[in-house]
């Protein structure tokens, strides 16, 4: 039994549902016995788990019903999101395609436009694919002639995808249906007859399309197929598989000149891949549909030692973006007829990270650097790497670049903390690039001049300087009184760059929050070295960096511990959970989304094995000892007990909301459920009159997944719930 600590008004006592503890489940990890009493929560389709989820949902609903700002937050979020949003267009033949949401549609629709001056029309609206908006568009591929669209849909946020086909000119949907697709790309051949894609074998109990969110078994034996338009999936040509390496994941890509198909081969989330290629003249022998004779791929790179992403090719000469001997990346070139001779075209920069390179307008390449978490765009010679022109942009994020070598224009998608979005058109037809605003996204009711964004650097535990963005109303007084939201990720080389967020605007404008993003180690902000400094044996650096961010915000007068909320998702959910275990007294609230909480068993579900490159794996003794030290599930301690660690002046965990979804087949819900049960047991139900009165609840979304493909309404509802919870728990008042 626990009770809710009062924020504005007293809250009713909170009774947590009982959760059966199975004392017989004990694992032996290299001589260390580790109990797992909630193993039964891994059986997500069992009635016992479903009943537990229903009971926990009732607890969360009771808490949220007391959160006074919930309705106002929902209203303000709805108003701010009710504005037209556009993505950068891309061109096939003379036809443009782009995504657009006029306001509050559940999902953005795909539009088609014949020429920039043509009348746009809706080609595909995913909001119409289901009655409850739980089917979303997860991938698309348009044939080079602009005649056909292949599109992948996902149900309830699952990673499983079903590919369908449409004829563009009359929007006629073809009967083609491709199932059991996952971690794939749609790669059309230049003749428009079909495309390459990747899938897993159908399970033995296949009864049609995959039931997303139900299957948590490990995904093995990825395969590459070629699909001919107008044929059944059973007739697809198997192009590549490797039964000797069942963990390999394959991503096909056809070169812009249509002459080659490349196969990127990965085994984990680590930024390394093998690289195979095949001359597409081999396709002349694929007319016998359903054949299982694989394509004659040539292994250009056959070691997992670096990342290689194709930028362009001129015949047999290929240019790649790679981190081979270059942790901040470079451009290198090789002739596949002489595969041992590589030449650097654009060497690694001394400090900035080369994030992307797009070959455009024949002999040019548009490169995108990240320098101190700020983007720098340059036009360079594809042949020599020579700098031709700098392309000025504000401090913010380049979220997309669309263009091809055959085009004389490039579209650049930009946003920042205070810029909702701009799509630039860069005209390359003259000697120098001419930038103009093609789309400017305006948000009614948002005035950027009311706010300011700045970057600060703070020292971590070991003295490393960590960058952090701080966004707030202008001219706030640093007296420690402001509520603050600190967001972090710190994993898999992913960089957290400035992005516009309607939710953050509402927090700053109507609740007085200071919002912060800490660019902690484990991310890619400074290249592969920064990533490695926060992974494997160095994972504790991530938590130290995040804790140091909180300490800095307090010492600098932005906030105080009782008003500091931390938030993160996926690997960031792990970050939040580990930090409240290690420093519960530093935070006033914690929001952990779809976190990896059981670090000893994550590799046993769906694609979890691919994360061992960042975390390690408990099956290896040395790595087990890394993991057991910070695994959230295994490190819940009572802060009030001697030797438990943490701050003695704060004798309990902060109010905590764990967020997951019943159809998350990336980080399966059992991570959150087991951690929730453990927290409630250790801190509350097993203690008579214990000091843990702050609530520990879970918001479990239905018919949703890891976060991708959620409808606009689901996004609004979840944001309103979690931030209303944070505001209530930290006693934050509403500002009209």
Buried (B, 14 or more C-beta within 10 A) or exposed (E): EBBBBEBBEEBEEBEBBEBEBEEEEEEEBEEEEBBBBBBBBBEBEEEEBEEBBEEBBEBBEBBBEBBBBBEBBBEBBBBBBBBEBBBBBBBBBEBBBBBBBEEBBBBBBBBBBBEEEEEBEEBBBBBBBBEEBBBBBBBBBBBBBBBBBBBBBBBBBBBBBBBBBBEBEEEEEBEBEBBBBBBBBBBBBBEBBBBBBBBBEEEEEEEEBBBBBEBBEEBEBBBBBBBBBEBBBEBBBBBBBBEEEEBBBBBBBBBBBEBBBBBBBBBBBBBBBBBBBBBBEBBEEBEEBEBEEBBEBBEBBEEBEBBBBBBBBBEBBBBBBBBBEBBBBBBBBBBBEEBEEBEBBBEBBEEBBBBBBBBBBEBBBBBBBBBBBBBBBBBBBBEEBEEBBEBEBEBBBBBBBBBBBEBEBBBBBBBBBBBBBBBBBBBBEEEEBEBEEBBEBEBEEBEBEEBBBEBBEBEBEEEBEBBBBBBBBEEBEEEBEBBBBBBBBBBBBBBBBBBBBBBBBBBBBBBBBBBBBBBBBBBBBBBBEBBBBBBBEBBBBBBBBBBBBBBBBBEEBBBBBBBBBBBBBBBBBBBBBBBBBBBBBBBBBBBBBBBBBBBBBBBBBBBBBBBBBBBBBBEEEEBBBBBBEBBBBBBBBBBBEEEBEBEEEBBBBBBBBBBBBBBBBBBBBBBBBBBBBBBBBBBBBEBEEBBBBBBBBBBBBBBBBBBEBBBBBBBBBBBBBBBBBBBBBBBBEEEE
